Amino acid sequence: MKKSLARWGWLFTGPTVAAFIIGFVVPFVLGVYLSFTEFRTVTRSTWVGFDNYLKLFGDETFAHSLWYTAGFAIVTTILINVFAFAIAYLLVKQFRGKNTFRSVFFMPNLIGGIVLGYIWLLLLNGVLGMWARSITYNETYGFWGMVILMCWQQIGYMMVIYIAGLQSIPTELLEAAEMDGASAGRRLRSVIIPLVMPSITVCTFLTITNGFKMFDQNLALTNGAPSRLSELLALNIFNTFYGRTGFEGVGQAKAVVFLIIVAVIALAQNRFARSKEAAV
């Protein structure tokens, strides 16, 4: 078997490695290079050093989008995980129609983000219209509108992960805790939550990265209005790259900084969550 794997293993791993190099490594390296250039097309670029990064840090809209996105990611991560865990905790119990409820909660995740954005634009404008307002009237409306949209779309997906984690808990442990006189709240805090920490790690990782990367829903729901105040980082990069001639290099520099920020936050969160897993 080892000889066969050594001889023919490349036949199976080769296409995947080649696709990874072509689809990720090459564009990544090229993107980092282009962030130090002024260019119109990939093949016609002029080296400008750190000029693009200096313009980036002088861009007030980028700074606003960074803090706006950070707040959005924190709020959505907390809300999505709390509600997803609560719903999963209820739906692992035996009652009639629980599979139907699971399907209903998961269904929004199957709808494309741009479609969801336009659907919720109509719904929220219909509600705000009673006060002669729209979702793009104020950045606060836009913020909470995107929070509602993100939660509605992501809760069902995270719920499935939490259900899998809850179902993997040995029933003997729960029965033993109940026989020892532990209340439902004590069992939840001392037995259930520590044992589903791997699911919590996965869900918090996904929600925090999704919060930072959200683009299409932002584009459809507010498109940054009013005056780019409800513009998340991904949309800010898009508008810089495609909306201002001669700023393609600045947009690429923003993309590199964006990647570093998301990578650092995601790795820090993952390491912290893993340490909690090891503790239990």
N, C-alpha and C positions, 0 to 999 in steps of 0.2 A: 504493500500500500504506500509506504513512504517513497519507494522508488518511482512508483506511478505518479504520485503527487509532484515529486521533484521534476519529473520529465514532462508531465502534461498540465501541471497546475497553471502555468502561464496562459494556456489556451482558455481557461475560464476566468482568470483574474485580469488578463490582458485587456479585453474590451472595456471592462469597468474602470481600470486604471487610466486607459487612454481617454475615455469619456470624461473622467474627473480632471485630467490634465488640460484637455481642450476646453471643457466647459467651465472650469473654475480657476485652475492655477494660472493659465495663460491670461484670461481676462483680468484676474486680480493683479498680476504683476504689471500688465499693460496699464491698468487703471491707476496704480500707484505712480508709475512713470509719468502718465499724462497729467497728474495733479501738479507736477513741477513744470509744466509747459503751457504755452498758449497755442491753442489749436482750433481748427475748424473741422478737420477730419482726422482720423486716427493716423493716417500716413503723412500728414502735413502738420508738423508741430515744431514750435520754437522753445528752447529751454529758457525758463525765466526764474528758476530756483524757487525760493520760498515766497515769491511775490503773491502767488495765489492764496497762500496761507495767511499772509499779512492782510490781504483784502478780506479774507474770511473772518478774522477776528475783529475787524472793524465794521462788520456787517451787523447792525442792530437787529434786523429781522431774524438772523440766524440765532443770535443770543436769546431772543424772545421765544423762538420756536424750540430751542433746546430746553428751556425751563418749562415751557408749556407742555412739551412732550414728556418730560420727566414727571410732572404732576399727573398727567393723563395716565402714564404707565403705572404709577404707584396706586392711583385710585382704582383703575380697572383690575389690577392684579389682586388687590384686597377684595373687592366686591365679587369678582368672578369666582375666586377660590372659596370664599365664604358661602356664597349661594350654591355653587356647584357641590360642595361637600354636604351642605344641609339637604339638598335635594337627593343626592346619592344616599345619604344616611336614611332618608325616608323610603326610598325606592328599593332598598335591599330587604325591607321587611316584607313578609308574605301578606299580600292582599290582592283582591281581584282587580285586574286591569293594569297592573304595574308595568307590564311590557308596553302597553299602549302609551302610558305616560312617558316612559323612557324614549319611545320613538318620537313623540311630540316635542319633547325638550331637545332632542338631538337634531330635529329637522332644520332649524335655522342655519346650522353649520353647513348644510348642503347647498345653500343659496350663495351665489357669487357676491363678493363684497360691493361691487359697483351697483348691483341691483338692490342690495340691502340699503345702500346709501340713498338711492332715489325713493325707495319705499318709505323709509323713515323721514326723509325730507318732506314728503307729502303729509305723513301722519303728524309730525311735530309742528309743521306750519299750520296744520288744521287746528291743533290745540292752541298754539300761540296766537293764531288769528283772532281768537276771541278777545284778545287784548290789543289787537291791531299791531302785532309783532310778527317777526319771522325768525327762523333759526339763524339767519345771517345778520340780525339786527345788532347783536352784542356778542362779544367773544365768550362770555359766560354761558349764553344759550348754546353756542356752538360746542363748547367744552362738554357740557352735560348731555347734549344731544349725541355726541360721539361716544360718551361713556355708556349711555343707554343702548345705543346700537351695538357697541362692542360686547357688552354684557349679554345682550339678547342672542348674539351670534355664538359666543364662545362658551357660555355656561353649560350647554348641552354636551359639548365635546369633552370638557373637563369632567363633567358628571360621569361619563362613561369610564374614564380612567379611575375616578374615585370609587365607582362601583366595583371595578375589578380589584382594587386594593382592599375594600371592605369585605368582599367575598372570600379573599384569601386568608382572613383572620381565622384561626382555629376556633371552632365553637366551644371547645373544651375550656379555653381560657376565659371566654365570656361567662360560661356557666359556672366556673370556679369563682370568678369575681362576684357573681350574683349570689352564690351560696355563702360567700364570706360577708355578705351584707352590704356590698358596694352599691350605691345608688346609681341611677342611669347616668347622671352627670359625672359621677366619679369614674364610672366605667369608660365613659367617653374620653375624659381627660387622661386617665392613667393607663388605659389598655388600648382603646381603639386608635386614638390619634398617634401615639408612638408607633404603633404597628403599621400605620398607613403612611409613615414618613416618606418611603420611596415614591408613593403616588403624589404626595405633596411636593416633593422635589421636582418631579417631572412637570406637574401642573404650574407651579410658580415659574419654572424656567420658561415654559411655553408662553404663559400669559405676559410675563414681563418683556420678553423679546417681541411678541406680537404687538404689544402696546407701543414699543419704540418704532416698530417697522410699519405701522399702519399707514396706508397710502390711499388705496382706492375708495374706501369709505369716506375719508376726509375730503377727497376730490369731489365725490358725488354730493356729500351732505352740505358742506360749507364752501369748498374751494378756497379756503383761507379768509373768507369775508367775516367781518368788515375790515378792510385795509390790511389784510394778511395777519390779523390778530389771532385767528383760529387756525393758523397754519402749523401743522406738525412737521417734524424734521424731514421726513421723506418727501412731503409735498414741497417744502422749502428748497430742497436739493433739486427736485424736478423743475421748479419754476426758475431757479437760477441757471440751470443747464440749458433749458429750452426757451426760457422767456427773455433772456438778455443776450444779445449778440456780443461776442467777445468775452463772455463770462463762462465759457465751457470749462476752462481750466479751474476756475473758482468753484464751479459746481462739482467738478471731480475731486477737488481738495476737500470740499464739504463731505462728499461721499466717503472719503478715506477716514476723516475724523469721526464721522458717524459710525463707521465700521469699528473703529477702535473703542468708542464709547460703549456701543452695544456689547462688544466682545468682553470688555473689562467687567461691565455690570453683570452679564450673564455668567461669566466664570466665577465672579465673587459670590453671586447668589448660589450657584451650584455647589461651590466649596462649602459655604456656610450650611446649606441644607444637608449636604453629605456628612458634615460633622455632627449634625443632630441625629442622623441615622445611626452613625457609629456609637453615639452616646447611649442610644436605647438598645 
